[in-house]
Amino acid sequence: MLKLALAGVVFPRCGNASQASISPNSIAGFTKLRKPVRDLITDALAMTRQGLTYKFGSADPANGGMDCSGAIYYLLRKQGLDTVPRVSYQIYNWAVKTKAAKGKGANSLSDPSLKDIEPGDLLFWSGTYRPKTPRNPPITHVMLYLGREAVGGRQVVMGASEGRRYAGRKQAGVSVFDFKVPKASSKAKFWGYCPVPGL
């Protein structure tokens, strides 16, 4: 695995895939977060340095890659949350049993419904691809909110994806990405965010 560095950011490369990683301490207020949230973010960022590609159907880094829900499933189970389900819409249903999601339908980061988002929250989207079987709700994507970078204030997330960007560079695999919500005209929709149950 070749690692390219740019302004303190590590871009691991594995084959044709590119992933970005940052240090936990580059997240604003990281040391003030509750220990379980710091541990979650630290483990999430460690995953982004493994050169893992996007691999649909995988929830195990030993396979060389993971899909979005597989990465979150693996990460949350590592935190001792053994009841977390495997698929994105099931993770959503599991999460909202404890606390309702906020921010559904937001189509810009300035939307007031996003004001309470916290590092360590789960993020959900619908319409990012067409699943083979119906889902209720129609969630197709999940990621972890990391927070704002201390330098520049960029909002960042961690997860597995193909084609999202970080700092203007396209990434593919288990990576850090810029937090973006789809525009109102997009087929994809932001479904909301909520805390990780039991964390």
N, C-alpha and C positions, 0 to 999 in steps of 0.2 A: 504494500500500500504506500503510495506516494502522498506526502502531505505538503500542501502549498500554504504558506502563511501570508496574510495581508492585514496590516494594522492590528495585530493581536488576535485575529480571527484565524482559525485553522480550517482549511478546506481539505479533508481527507479525500483521496481519489482511489477508487477500486475499479479497475476496468474502465468502462465508459461512464460510470456513475460518479457523481460529485455530491459531497455532503459538506455542510458547514457546521462548525462547532464553536462555542464560546465558553469562557470560564464562568462558573457560578458567580464569582465575585464581580463580574462585569454587569450583573443585573442590579439595578438600583435597589437599595435597601435589603439586599440578600441576607446579610448577617442579622437583620432584625426580624426575619420571618420565623415562624414557629419551626422547631426542629423537624417535625415530620414533613413539612413543606420543603425545607432546605434539603432533607435527605432525598425526597422525590425528585427535585430539580437536579440535584447532583447526580443521581443515578440516570436521569433522562439525558443529561449532557454527556455523561460517560458513554451512553449508547451511541451518541452522534459521532463519537471518535473511533468507532469500530469499522468504518467503511462498509456499512450494511446497505445493500441496494433495496429497491422496492421489489417485493416478491409477494404477489397475491396469494393468499391462503396460508402464509407462514406467520407463526407467532413465536418463532424460536430463532435467536441470532445464530445458532449453529447451522442454520440453513443458508447463511450468507446474506439474508435479507428478510424483510417483514412487510406486511401491509399495514395500513393505518391502525385498524383495530387490534391487529396482532401486536404492534409495538406498545400500544397503551395497555392491552391485556397483560403482556409480559411485565411491563414496568410496574403496574399496580399489584400484580401478584408478588413481585419482588418486595413490595412494601408490606406484605403479609395480608393483603386483601383477597382472600381465597374465594370469595363469592362473586367476584367480578366476572361477568359473562364475556364471551369471545367476540361477538359481532357488534358493530357500531350502534345499531338501533337498540340492541339489548343492553349495551353499556349505558345508553341514554335512559332507558326505562329503569335500570338499576339505580342510576344516579338521582333521578328525580323523585324516587320514592322517599328520599330524605329531605330534599329541598328542591323547590321548583326552579326550573331554568329561567334565566332572564335573557333579554336581548334578542328574542326571536324576531326575525324580519329586519334587523338592523342592516342598512346598506351603505354605511360609512362609519369610520372609526370615531367620528364626532357625535354619533347617535347617543342621546342621553341614556338610553337603556344599557349602554356599555360602561357607564361610569363606575359601577361597583365591581367590575372584574378584578380578580385577585390572582397573584402568582400561584400556580398549582391548580387552578380551575380547569375543568374539562370543557372543550369547545366542540360544537357539533354543527354539521352542515347537511343539507339534503340536496339531491340533484347533481351531485358531482360525477355520477355515472349511473347506468341503468342496471340495477341488480336483477338476477335471474328469477327471483321469487319476490312477491310483495312484502313490504315491511311496514310495520305499524309501531311508531310513526316512520315516515320514509327517510330516516337518517342513513346517509351513505358515507360519512366521513367524521373522524374524531381526531382531535389533537390536544396537546397540553399547553396551557398558557404559561409562559415563563415570566412575563413581566416586561418592564421597560429596561433597555440598556442604560447604564449609568452615563455613558457618553453618547449624547445625541438624542436620547429618549425614544429610540425606535422600539416599537412593541414587537415582541418575538414569541414564537411558539416552537414546540418540538413535536415531531411525529414522523410518519412515513408518507411520502407522496412522490409523484412524478410531475415535474414541471413547475412547482412553486419556486419562488425566488427568495434569496436572502442577500441584502446589500447589492441588489441589481444583478446578481448572478443566479442563473437557473440551477436548481439542485434536484437531485433524484435519489431517493432512498431515505434512510433514517437520518434526519438532519434538523438543524435550526432553520426556521423560515420566518420571513416577515409576517406579522399578523395582518391579514386582509379579510375583508368581508365582501361578498359579491355585490355588484351594482344592482339596482332595482331591475334592470333589463336582463340580467343573467338568468339562465336556467337553474343554476345553483343558488341556494338560499342559505343564509346563516340561520341556524335553528336555535342557537342560544348557548349559554354557558352556565355551569353550576359547579359547586365544590365537589371534591372527591368524597364520597361517603366513608366515614370511619377513619379519615386521615387526621 
